[in-house]
């Protein structure tokens, strides 16, 4: 299974810009937290990093029409 926990927010968004919808949902500050890892941001915001990761991975799995 793919893991994004240790990737930075900037890296994740660069892979698929649609991931920003998940980050906006949880009010991630993409400007100031872009160089933080997904785990670091989730720990800071007291979120379940695996749950957020799974939401992002579901976006990665969506097919373009």
N, C-alpha and C positions, 0 to 999 in steps of 0.2 A: 504494500500500500504506500502510496506517495505521502510524503510528509512535508509540510510547509512551516512547521513550528519554528525552525531556526533560520528561515529566510526573512530578509527585511521586507517591510511593507512596500518599499519602492520596487524591489525585485518581483514581488508577487504581482503588483499592478502592471509592471512592464511585461510580464508573461500574458496577462489578460486584464485589460482595462476594466472589464465588467466586475472584477473583484471589488472595485471601489464602492459598489452598491452595498456590499456586506460591511465594509469599513465605515461607510456613512451611517448605516443602521445603528452601529455601536458608537458613533461619534468619535471615531479615530481622527486625530489631527494629522492629516496626510502631509501637511507642510512641515510640521515640527517633529513628527514621529516617523517620517519616511525611512530613516536609517536605523530604526529600532526593529528587532525581530518581532515576529507575530507573538511569540511567547512573552517577550518583554512588555509589549503593549497590553496584552491580555492580563498579565500579572498586575500591571500598573492600574488597570481599570477593573480588576477583580472579576474577570470574565473567564469562562471555561475555554481555554485555548483549543482543546480538541474539538469542541462544538463549533467554534468560529472557523477553525481549519476545515471542518467538514462542510460548512456552508460555502466556503470558497472553492473547495474541491468539487462541489456539485455544480458550481458555475463553470469550472474548467471542463467538466464532463458534458456540458450542453453543446449540442451541435449547432453550427451556423446553418441557417436555411438559405 
